[in-house]
Amino acid sequence: MTLEQGQIWKKGKEYYRIVRWARTEIEFKTMANPTTKEGELRTVTKKEFCRMLKGAALA
């Protein structure tokens, strides 16, 4: 899996958009609708983010 800034992933009814990609951490936004770009901004380690994306599809 290659992660890049600006990617949008869909898992269930939630969308995850990568806002900032760094070597050890990912800043992402959780959204219900990707077109509005409104959601909660969170920062996690790259390992945690990959675990969250398990079963998700690139939108």
PDB file of N, CA, C and O in Angstrom:
ATOM      1  N   MET A   1       0.849  -1.167   0.000  1.00  0.00           N
ATOM      2  CA  MET A   1       0.000   0.000   0.000  1.00  0.00           C
ATOM      3  C   MET A   1       0.898   1.233   0.000  1.00  0.00           C
ATOM      4  O   MET A   1       1.779   1.362   0.849  1.00  0.00           O
ATOM      5  N   THR A   2       0.678   2.127  -0.937  1.00  0.00           N
ATOM      6  CA  THR A   2       1.429   3.374  -0.960  1.00  0.00           C
ATOM      7  C   THR A   2       0.501   4.515  -0.564  1.00  0.00           C
ATOM      8  O   THR A   2      -0.578   4.686  -1.132  1.00  0.00           O
ATOM      9  N   LEU A   3       0.933   5.274   0.397  1.00  0.00           N
ATOM     10  CA  LEU A   3       0.144   6.400   0.883  1.00  0.00           C
ATOM     11  C   LEU A   3       0.710   7.681   0.313  1.00  0.00           C
ATOM     12  O   LEU A   3       1.925   7.873   0.273  1.00  0.00           O
ATOM     13  N   GLU A   4      -0.187   8.565  -0.131  1.00  0.00           N
ATOM     14  CA  GLU A   4       0.217   9.852  -0.660  1.00  0.00           C
ATOM     15  C   GLU A   4      -0.707  10.937  -0.139  1.00  0.00           C
ATOM     16  O   GLU A   4      -1.870  10.683   0.174  1.00  0.00           O
ATOM     17  N   GLN A   5      -0.190  12.122  -0.051  1.00  0.00           N
ATOM     18  CA  GLN A   5      -0.982  13.258   0.406  1.00  0.00           C
ATOM     19  C   GLN A   5      -2.113  13.519  -0.587  1.00  0.00           C
ATOM     20  O   GLN A   5      -1.900  13.521  -1.799  1.00  0.00           O
ATOM     21  N   GLY A   6      -3.308  13.737  -0.063  1.00  0.00           N
ATOM     22  CA  GLY A   6      -4.461  14.021  -0.909  1.00  0.00           C
ATOM     23  C   GLY A   6      -5.315  12.807  -1.246  1.00  0.00           C
ATOM     24  O   GLY A   6      -6.397  12.960  -1.812  1.00  0.00           O
ATOM     25  N   GLN A   7      -4.855  11.611  -0.912  1.00  0.00           N
ATOM     26  CA  GLN A   7      -5.642  10.408  -1.193  1.00  0.00           C
ATOM     27  C   GLN A   7      -6.900  10.382  -0.338  1.00  0.00           C
ATOM     28  O   GLN A   7      -6.908  10.859   0.797  1.00  0.00           O
ATOM     29  N   ILE A   8      -7.976   9.812  -0.908  1.00  0.00           N
ATOM     30  CA  ILE A   8      -9.218   9.638  -0.173  1.00  0.00           C
ATOM     31  C   ILE A   8      -9.528   8.153  -0.128  1.00  0.00           C
ATOM     32  O   ILE A   8      -9.607   7.496  -1.166  1.00  0.00           O
ATOM     33  N   TRP A   9      -9.702   7.627   1.073  1.00  0.00           N
ATOM     34  CA  TRP A   9     -10.009   6.220   1.295  1.00  0.00           C
ATOM     35  C   TRP A   9     -11.418   6.103   1.840  1.00  0.00           C
ATOM     36  O   TRP A   9     -11.857   6.961   2.606  1.00  0.00           O
ATOM     37  N   LYS A  10     -12.140   5.047   1.455  1.00  0.00           N
ATOM     38  CA  LYS A  10     -13.497   4.824   1.950  1.00  0.00           C
ATOM     39  C   LYS A  10     -13.548   3.500   2.700  1.00  0.00           C
ATOM     40  O   LYS A  10     -13.111   2.463   2.203  1.00  0.00           O
ATOM     41  N   LYS A  11     -14.094   3.566   3.914  1.00  0.00           N
ATOM     42  CA  LYS A  11     -14.290   2.364   4.721  1.00  0.00           C
ATOM     43  C   LYS A  11     -15.677   2.466   5.336  1.00  0.00           C
ATOM     44  O   LYS A  11     -15.924   3.322   6.186  1.00  0.00           O
ATOM     45  N   GLY A  12     -16.570   1.605   4.912  1.00  0.00           N
ATOM     46  CA  GLY A  12     -17.951   1.672   5.373  1.00  0.00           C
ATOM     47  C   GLY A  12     -18.590   2.944   4.860  1.00  0.00           C
ATOM     48  O   GLY A  12     -18.620   3.189   3.654  1.00  0.00           O
ATOM     49  N   LYS A  13     -19.105   3.762   5.779  1.00  0.00           N
ATOM     50  CA  LYS A  13     -19.737   5.027   5.391  1.00  0.00           C
ATOM     51  C   LYS A  13     -18.825   6.222   5.608  1.00  0.00           C
ATOM     52  O   LYS A  13     -19.228   7.358   5.357  1.00  0.00           O
ATOM     53  N   GLU A  14     -17.604   5.986   6.068  1.00  0.00           N
ATOM     54  CA  GLU A  14     -16.671   7.073   6.349  1.00  0.00           C
ATOM     55  C   GLU A  14     -15.613   7.193   5.262  1.00  0.00           C
ATOM     56  O   GLU A  14     -15.232   6.210   4.627  1.00  0.00           O
ATOM     57  N   TYR A  15     -15.156   8.409   5.066  1.00  0.00           N
ATOM     58  CA  TYR A  15     -14.074   8.703   4.139  1.00  0.00           C
ATOM     59  C   TYR A  15     -12.910   9.271   4.936  1.00  0.00           C
ATOM     60  O   TYR A  15     -13.114  10.027   5.886  1.00  0.00           O
ATOM     61  N   TYR A  16     -11.689   8.908   4.553  1.00  0.00           N
ATOM     62  CA  TYR A  16     -10.480   9.410   5.188  1.00  0.00           C
ATOM     63  C   TYR A  16      -9.636  10.086   4.112  1.00  0.00           C
ATOM     64  O   TYR A  16      -9.265   9.449   3.126  1.00  0.00           O
ATOM     65  N   ARG A  17      -9.333  11.366   4.293  1.00  0.00           N
ATOM     66  CA  ARG A  17      -8.498  12.088   3.342  1.00  0.00           C
ATOM     67  C   ARG A  17      -7.184  12.443   4.013  1.00  0.00           C
ATOM     68  O   ARG A  17      -7.174  13.048   5.085  1.00  0.00           O
ATOM     69  N   ILE A  18      -6.071  12.070   3.386  1.00  0.00           N
ATOM     70  CA  ILE A  18      -4.743  12.359   3.930  1.00  0.00           C
ATOM     71  C   ILE A  18      -4.435  13.830   3.670  1.00  0.00           C
ATOM     72  O   ILE A  18      -4.330  14.260   2.522  1.00  0.00           O
ATOM     73  N   VAL A  19      -4.292  14.590   4.747  1.00  0.00           N
ATOM     74  CA  VAL A  19      -4.026  16.018   4.657  1.00  0.00           C
ATOM     75  C   VAL A  19      -2.519  16.271   4.632  1.00  0.00           C
ATOM     76  O   VAL A  19      -2.030  17.055   3.818  1.00  0.00           O
ATOM     77  N   ARG A  20      -1.784  15.605   5.525  1.00  0.00           N
ATOM     78  CA  ARG A  20      -0.333  15.772   5.589  1.00  0.00           C
ATOM     79  C   ARG A  20       0.300  14.415   5.823  1.00  0.00           C
ATOM     80  O   ARG A  20      -0.060  13.693   6.753  1.00  0.00           O
ATOM     81  N   TRP A  21       1.250  14.083   4.963  1.00  0.00           N
ATOM     82  CA  TRP A  21       1.947  12.807   5.051  1.00  0.00           C
ATOM     83  C   TRP A  21       3.381  13.104   5.452  1.00  0.00           C
ATOM     84  O   TRP A  21       4.085  13.845   4.766  1.00  0.00           O
ATOM     85  N   ALA A  22       3.811  12.525   6.563  1.00  0.00           N
ATOM     86  CA  ALA A  22       5.194  12.683   7.023  1.00  0.00           C
ATOM     87  C   ALA A  22       5.818  11.304   7.181  1.00  0.00           C
ATOM     88  O   ALA A  22       5.148  10.285   7.011  1.00  0.00           O
ATOM     89  N   ARG A  23       7.075  11.282   7.499  1.00  0.00           N
ATOM     90  CA  ARG A  23       7.784  10.002   7.599  1.00  0.00           C
ATOM     91  C   ARG A  23       7.197   9.087   8.670  1.00  0.00           C
ATOM     92  O   ARG A  23       7.080   7.881   8.450  1.00  0.00           O
ATOM     93  N   THR A  24       6.832   9.633   9.812  1.00  0.00           N
ATOM     94  CA  THR A  24       6.358   8.795  10.913  1.00  0.00           C
ATOM     95  C   THR A  24       4.898   9.000  11.279  1.00  0.00           C
ATOM     96  O   THR A  24       4.333   8.193  12.018  1.00  0.00           O
ATOM     97  N   GLU A  25       4.272  10.062  10.779  1.00  0.00           N
ATOM     98  CA  GLU A  25       2.881  10.299  11.155  1.00  0.00           C
ATOM     99  C   GLU A  25       2.041  10.773   9.975  1.00  0.00           C
ATOM    100  O   GLU A  25       2.555  11.276   8.975  1.00  0.00           O
ATOM    101  N   ILE A  26       0.751  10.596  10.126  1.00  0.00           N
ATOM    102  CA  ILE A  26      -0.214  10.973   9.101  1.00  0.00           C
ATOM    103  C   ILE A  26      -1.245  11.897   9.757  1.00  0.00           C
ATOM    104  O   ILE A  26      -1.776  11.597  10.826  1.00  0.00           O
ATOM    105  N   GLU A  27      -1.513  13.011   9.103  1.00  0.00           N
ATOM    106  CA  GLU A  27      -2.597  13.894   9.537  1.00  0.00           C
ATOM    107  C   GLU A  27      -3.717  13.695   8.527  1.00  0.00           C
ATOM    108  O   GLU A  27      -3.527  13.895   7.327  1.00  0.00           O
ATOM    109  N   PHE A  28      -4.886  13.300   9.022  1.00  0.00           N
ATOM    110  CA  PHE A  28      -5.987  13.001   8.117  1.00  0.00           C
ATOM    111  C   PHE A  28      -7.285  13.591   8.623  1.00  0.00           C
ATOM    112  O   PHE A  28      -7.407  13.980   9.784  1.00  0.00           O
ATOM    113  N   LYS A  29      -8.257  13.647   7.717  1.00  0.00           N
ATOM    114  CA  LYS A  29      -9.560  14.186   8.048  1.00  0.00           C
ATOM    115  C   LYS A  29     -10.595  13.091   7.834  1.00  0.00           C
ATOM    116  O   LYS A  29     -10.616  12.451   6.783  1.00  0.00           O
ATOM    117  N   THR A  30     -11.460  12.872   8.835  1.00  0.00           N
ATOM    118  CA  THR A  30     -12.552  11.919   8.746  1.00  0.00           C
ATOM    119  C   THR A  30     -13.783  12.679   8.272  1.00  0.00           C
ATOM    120  O   THR A  30     -14.168  13.681   8.874  1.00  0.00           O
ATOM    121  N   MET A  31     -14.406  12.199   7.184  1.00  0.00           N
ATOM    122  CA  MET A  31     -15.537  12.903   6.597  1.00  0.00           C
ATOM    123  C   MET A  31     -16.683  11.947   6.306  1.00  0.00           C
ATOM    124  O   MET A  31     -16.464  10.761   6.060  1.00  0.00           O
ATOM    125  N   ALA A  32     -17.898  12.461   6.336  1.00  0.00           N
ATOM    126  CA  ALA A  32     -19.068  11.681   5.938  1.00  0.00           C
ATOM    127  C   ALA A  32     -19.310  11.846   4.435  1.00  0.00           C
ATOM    128  O   ALA A  32     -19.799  10.930   3.775  1.00  0.00           O
ATOM    129  N   ASN A  33     -18.963  13.017   3.905  1.00  0.00           N
ATOM    130  CA  ASN A  33     -19.135  13.313   2.485  1.00  0.00           C
ATOM    131  C   ASN A  33     -17.846  13.961   1.975  1.00  0.00           C
ATOM    132  O   ASN A  33     -17.490  15.042   2.443  1.00  0.00           O
ATOM    133  N   PRO A  34     -17.139  13.337   1.033  1.00  0.00           N
ATOM    134  CA  PRO A  34     -15.850  13.874   0.599  1.00  0.00           C
ATOM    135  C   PRO A  34     -15.945  15.163  -0.217  1.00  0.00           C
ATOM    136  O   PRO A  34     -14.953  15.882  -0.338  1.00  0.00           O
ATOM    137  N   THR A  35     -17.111  15.470  -0.775  1.00  0.00           N
ATOM    138  CA  THR A  35     -17.229  16.681  -1.587  1.00  0.00           C
ATOM    139  C   THR A  35     -17.315  17.944  -0.738  1.00  0.00           C
ATOM    140  O   THR A  35     -16.910  19.013  -1.194  1.00  0.00           O
ATOM    141  N   THR A  36     -17.836  17.845   0.494  1.00  0.00           N
ATOM    142  CA  THR A  36     -17.934  19.024   1.362  1.00  0.00           C
ATOM    143  C   THR A  36     -16.617  19.343   2.048  1.00  0.00           C
ATOM    144  O   THR A  36     -16.378  20.488   2.430  1.00  0.00           O
ATOM    145  N   LYS A  37     -15.760  18.342   2.209  1.00  0.00           N
ATOM    146  CA  LYS A  37     -14.446  18.481   2.850  1.00  0.00           C
ATOM    147  C   LYS A  37     -14.547  18.940   4.301  1.00  0.00           C
ATOM    148  O   LYS A  37     -13.594  19.508   4.833  1.00  0.00           O
ATOM    149  N   GLU A  38     -15.679  18.704   4.945  1.00  0.00           N
ATOM    150  CA  GLU A  38     -15.853  19.042   6.350  1.00  0.00           C
ATOM    151  C   GLU A  38     -15.705  17.787   7.190  1.00  0.00           C
ATOM    152  O   GLU A  38     -16.284  16.748   6.876  1.00  0.00           O
ATOM    153  N   GLY A  39     -14.935  17.885   8.248  1.00  0.00           N
ATOM    154  CA  GLY A  39     -14.758  16.732   9.105  1.00  0.00           C
ATOM    155  C   GLY A  39     -13.775  17.011  10.225  1.00  0.00           C
ATOM    156  O   GLY A  39     -13.319  18.139  10.418  1.00  0.00           O
ATOM    157  N   GLU A  40     -13.462  15.958  10.951  1.00  0.00           N
ATOM    158  CA  GLU A  40     -12.567  16.048  12.105  1.00  0.00           C
ATOM    159  C   GLU A  40     -11.134  15.761  11.666  1.00  0.00           C
ATOM    160  O   GLU A  40     -10.876  14.771  10.981  1.00  0.00           O
ATOM    161  N   LEU A  41     -10.208  16.626  12.059  1.00  0.00           N
ATOM    162  CA  LEU A  41      -8.797  16.467  11.730  1.00  0.00           C
ATOM    163  C   LEU A  41      -8.106  15.720  12.863  1.00  0.00           C
ATOM    164  O   LEU A  41      -8.244  16.086  14.030  1.00  0.00           O
ATOM    165  N   ARG A  42      -7.359  14.669  12.515  1.00  0.00           N
ATOM    166  CA  ARG A  42      -6.650  13.866  13.520  1.00  0.00           C
ATOM    167  C   ARG A  42      -5.237  13.580  13.039  1.00  0.00           C
ATOM    168  O   ARG A  42      -4.954  13.610  11.842  1.00  0.00           O
ATOM    169  N   THR A  43      -4.351  13.300  13.996  1.00  0.00           N
ATOM    170  CA  THR A  43      -2.970  12.919  13.695  1.00  0.00           C
ATOM    171  C   THR A  43      -2.677  11.598  14.391  1.00  0.00           C
ATOM    172  O   THR A  43      -2.890  11.458  15.595  1.00  0.00           O
ATOM    173  N   VAL A  44      -2.184  10.627  13.617  1.00  0.00           N
ATOM    174  CA  VAL A  44      -1.819   9.315  14.152  1.00  0.00           C
ATOM    175  C   VAL A  44      -0.512   8.876  13.512  1.00  0.00           C
ATOM    176  O   VAL A  44      -0.039   9.490  12.555  1.00  0.00           O
ATOM    177  N   THR A  45       0.067   7.809  14.048  1.00  0.00           N
ATOM    178  CA  THR A  45       1.275   7.263  13.435  1.00  0.00           C
ATOM    179  C   THR A  45       0.896   6.554  12.145  1.00  0.00           C
ATOM    180  O   THR A  45      -0.263   6.198  11.930  1.00  0.00           O
ATOM    181  N   LYS A  46       1.871   6.359  11.309  1.00  0.00           N
ATOM    182  CA  LYS A  46       1.631   5.696  10.031  1.00  0.00           C
ATOM    183  C   LYS A  46       1.126   4.267  10.250  1.00  0.00           C
ATOM    184  O   LYS A  46       0.272   3.784   9.506  1.00  0.00           O
ATOM    185  N   LYS A  47       1.654   3.603  11.261  1.00  0.00           N
ATOM    186  CA  LYS A  47       1.248   2.223  11.582  1.00  0.00           C
ATOM    187  C   LYS A  47      -0.228   2.180  11.987  1.00  0.00           C
ATOM    188  O   LYS A  47      -0.966   1.306  11.532  1.00  0.00           O
ATOM    189  N   GLU A  48      -0.664   3.112  12.837  1.00  0.00           N
ATOM    190  CA  GLU A  48      -2.065   3.166  13.256  1.00  0.00           C
ATOM    191  C   GLU A  48      -2.984   3.442  12.072  1.00  0.00           C
ATOM    192  O   GLU A  48      -4.063   2.860  11.965  1.00  0.00           O
ATOM    193  N   PHE A  49      -2.548   4.336  11.182  1.00  0.00           N
ATOM    194  CA  PHE A  49      -3.369   4.675  10.018  1.00  0.00           C
ATOM    195  C   PHE A  49      -3.538   3.470   9.103  1.00  0.00           C
ATOM    196  O   PHE A  49      -4.634   3.226   8.599  1.00  0.00           O
ATOM    197  N   CYS A  50      -2.480   2.724   8.887  1.00  0.00           N
ATOM    198  CA  CYS A  50      -2.565   1.526   8.050  1.00  0.00           C
ATOM    199  C   CYS A  50      -3.505   0.498   8.667  1.00  0.00           C
ATOM    200  O   CYS A  50      -4.236  -0.179   7.945  1.00  0.00           O
ATOM    201  N   ARG A  51      -3.496   0.372   9.983  1.00  0.00           N
ATOM    202  CA  ARG A  51      -4.418  -0.534  10.662  1.00  0.00           C
ATOM    203  C   ARG A  51      -5.869  -0.074  10.491  1.00  0.00           C
ATOM    204  O   ARG A  51      -6.771  -0.896  10.328  1.00  0.00           O
ATOM    205  N   MET A  52      -6.086   1.243  10.530  1.00  0.00           N
ATOM    206  CA  MET A  52      -7.435   1.784  10.333  1.00  0.00           C
ATOM    207  C   MET A  52      -7.945   1.505   8.922  1.00  0.00           C
ATOM    208  O   MET A  52      -9.137   1.271   8.722  1.00  0.00           O
ATOM    209  N   LEU A  53      -7.047   1.529   7.955  1.00  0.00           N
ATOM    210  CA  LEU A  53      -7.436   1.360   6.546  1.00  0.00           C
ATOM    211  C   LEU A  53      -7.652  -0.099   6.144  1.00  0.00           C
ATOM    212  O   LEU A  53      -8.035  -0.371   5.006  1.00  0.00           O
ATOM    213  N   LYS A  54      -7.418  -1.024   7.043  1.00  0.00           N
ATOM    214  CA  LYS A  54      -7.580  -2.424   6.707  1.00  0.00           C
ATOM    215  C   LYS A  54      -9.021  -2.676   6.236  1.00  0.00           C
ATOM    216  O   LYS A  54      -9.973  -2.446   6.982  1.00  0.00           O
ATOM    217  N   GLY A  55      -9.166  -3.138   5.021  1.00  0.00           N
ATOM    218  CA  GLY A  55     -10.486  -3.383   4.433  1.00  0.00           C
ATOM    219  C   GLY A  55     -11.054  -2.186   3.704  1.00  0.00           C
ATOM    220  O   GLY A  55     -12.167  -2.259   3.184  1.00  0.00           O
ATOM    221  N   ALA A  56     -10.313  -1.072   3.651  1.00  0.00           N
ATOM    222  CA  ALA A  56     -10.793   0.136   2.987  1.00  0.00           C
ATOM    223  C   ALA A  56     -10.393   0.114   1.507  1.00  0.00           C
ATOM    224  O   ALA A  56      -9.496  -0.625   1.101  1.00  0.00           O
ATOM    225  N   ALA A  57     -11.083   0.945   0.712  1.00  0.00           N
ATOM    226  CA  ALA A  57     -10.799   1.030  -0.719  1.00  0.00           C
ATOM    227  C   ALA A  57     -10.451   2.471  -1.058  1.00  0.00           C
ATOM    228  O   ALA A  57     -10.992   3.412  -0.476  1.00  0.00           O
ATOM    229  N   LEU A  58      -9.545   2.625  -2.003  1.00  0.00           N
ATOM    230  CA  LEU A  58      -9.156   3.950  -2.477  1.00  0.00           C
ATOM    231  C   LEU A  58     -10.309   4.518  -3.290  1.00  0.00           C
ATOM    232  O   LEU A  58     -10.738   3.913  -4.273  1.00  0.00           O
ATOM    233  N   ALA A  59     -10.811   5.681  -2.882  1.00  0.00           N
ATOM    234  CA  ALA A  59     -11.981   6.274  -3.554  1.00  0.00           C
ATOM    235  C   ALA A  59     -11.548   7.172  -4.702  1.00  0.00           C
ATOM    236  O   ALA A  59     -12.393   7.756  -5.381  1.00  0.00           O
TER     237      ALA A  59
END
